[in-house]
């Protein structure tokens, strides 16, 4: 008859193996859930950052809209974009003397010996 201790140790080994086999899917499941919770938290943080950025963008757009509706913007737009003046003002146009009337391709077509035309 074999010793009783080896029979008990086989029983304990079998019981431990059974417990591990039952716990392994549970451990895998918990690990997967923890990973998905971590991904969800990261997504929430990205969404919060996007909300903050969008809120700042909306605030900037509102300030730009207020400026566009103001008299100072109308004055700026009329003078710079449309080149208008107020009644009674005299517009002075200063000629640009640094501007050359030579077209960029003329030196190539006329050759290096021809005199420059200004």
C-alpha positions in Angstrom: 0.0 0.0 0.0 1.4 3.4 -1.0 1.9 6.0 1.6 -1.1 8.2 2.4 0.8 11.5 2.1 1.4 11.1 -1.6 -2.3 10.5 -2.1 -3.1 13.6 -0.2 -0.5 15.6 -2.2 -2.0 14.4 -5.5 -5.4 15.5 -4.2 -4.1 18.9 -3.2 -2.3 19.3 -6.5 -5.5 18.4 -8.4 -7.5 20.8 -6.3 -5.0 23.6 -6.8 -5.0 23.0 -10.6 -8.8 23.0 -10.7 -8.9 26.3 -8.8 -6.3 27.8 -11.2 -8.3 26.6 -14.2 -11.4 28.2 -12.8 -9.7 31.5 -11.8 -7.7 32.0 -15.1 -10.7 33.2 -17.2 -11.7 35.4 -14.3 -8.2 37.0 -14.2 -8.2 37.5 -17.9 -11.7 39.1 -17.7 -10.7 41.5 -14.9 -7.5 42.4 -16.8 -9.5 43.2 -20.0 -12.0 45.2 -18.0 -9.2 47.3 -16.4 -7.7 48.0 -19.8 -11.1 49.1 -21.2 -11.6 51.3 -18.1 -8.2 52.9 -18.7 -9.1 53.5 -22.4 -12.4 55.0 -21.4 -10.7 57.4 -19.0 -8.2 58.5 -21.6 -11.1 59.1 -24.0 -12.9 61.2 -21.4 -9.7 63.3 -20.8 -9.4 63.9 -24.6 -13.0 64.9 -24.8 -12.6 67.3 -21.9 -9.5 68.9 -23.5 -11.5 69.2 -26.8 -14.3 70.9 -24.9 -11.9 73.4 -23.3 -10.3 74.1 -26.7 -13.7 74.6 -28.4 -14.8 76.8 -25.6 -11.8 79.0 -26.1 -12.3 79.1 -29.8 -16.0 80.1 -29.3 -14.9 82.9 -27.0 -12.4 84.1 -29.6 -15.0 84.0 -32.3 -17.4 86.0 -30.1 -14.7 88.7 -29.5 -14.0 88.8 -33.2 -17.8 89.2 -33.9 -18.0 92.0 -31.4 -15.1 93.8 -33.0 -16.6 93.2 -36.5 -19.8 94.9 -35.4 -18.1 97.9 -33.9 -17.5 101.3 -35.5 -13.8 101.0 -35.2 -13.8 97.9 -37.4 -16.0 99.6 -40.0 -13.6 102.5 -40.0 -10.6 100.1 -40.4 -12.3 98.1 -43.2 -13.4 101.2 -45.1 -9.9 102.8 -45.0 -7.7 99.7 -45.6 -9.8 97.4 -47.7 -12.0 99.8 -49.6 -9.7 102.8 -49.5 -12.5 105.1 -48.7 -12.2 108.5 -47.0 -14.6 110.6 -45.0 -16.3 113.6 -46.3 -13.9 116.6 -46.3 -10.7 114.5 -46.2 -8.1 114.8 -48.9 -6.6 111.5 -50.1 -2.9 111.7 -51.0 -1.4 109.0 -53.1 2.4 108.8 -52.9 4.0 107.3 -56.0 6.4 104.4 -55.4 9.7 105.6 -57.0 11.4 102.3 -56.3 9.0 100.5 -58.6 10.6 99.6 -61.9 8.6 99.5 -65.1 10.8 96.8 -66.6 9.0 93.6 -66.9 10.9 90.7 -65.5 11.3 88.8 -68.8 12.5 91.7 -70.9 16.3 91.2 -70.0 16.0 87.6 -71.1 14.4 88.4 -74.4 16.5 91.5 -75.3 19.9 90.1 -74.4 22.7 91.3 -72.2 23.9 94.1 -74.5 20.6 96.0 -74.8 20.1 99.1 -72.6 17.6 98.8 -69.7 14.3 100.4 -70.3 12.6 102.2 -67.3 
